[in-house]
Amino acid sequence: MTRFLMLYNKPDDVHTFEHHYQETHIPLAKKLPGLQRYTISRNVLPVPGGEPYYLVAELDWDDPAALQRALQSPEGQATA
């Protein structure tokens, strides 16, 4: 399994971020070819002394080649 992590700091405008993330980004990401699993965690603690991440998204593929194909696909370009 290959996992791709997206780490987000707290946005300046939480409402706008959440709306875009829920309504636009998640639906696009879930269309990525070969995606096996998509999970979200909130308020994840980083190494000691740092601020918690607002949101961490974990996306899993079977292997690195599958991840690369997904990122190069039209869906991957749209999510970027």
C-alpha positions, -999 to 999 in steps of 0.1 A, spaced: 0 0 0 11 36 -7 -3 64 13 -4 101 2 -9 126 30 -23 161 27 -16 183 58 -36 215 63 -30 242 88 -60 261 102 -74 282 74 -81 319 79 -117 314 68 -128 281 82 -163 283 67 -150 290 31 -124 262 34 -149 237 47 -174 245 20 -149 242 -8 -133 211 7 -166 193 13 -184 204 -19 -155 204 -44 -123 188 -33 -136 156 -17 -158 146 -46 -129 152 -70 -104 132 -49 -128 103 -46 -128 100 -84 -90 95 -85 -82 63 -104 -72 34 -82 -80 51 -49 -85 24 -23 -92 45 8 -98 82 17 -99 93 53 -99 126 71 -86 134 106 -90 167 124 -68 185 149 -39 161 145 -10 168 168 24 172 151 58 168 166 60 184 201 59 222 202 40 226 169 5 237 163 -20 209 155 -29 204 119 -65 215 111 -71 186 88 -51 156 75 -63 137 45 -50 102 39 -54 87 4 -43 51 -2 -33 33 -34 -20 -2 -41 15 9 -50 35 40 -59 29 34 -97 -9 35 -91 -5 68 -71 15 83 -99 -10 73 -125 -38 89 -104 -19 121 -99 -12 124 -137 -49 116 -146 -74 144 -155 -89 139 -120 -55 142 -104 -48 175 -123 -82 188 -112 -76 181 -75 -42 198 -77 
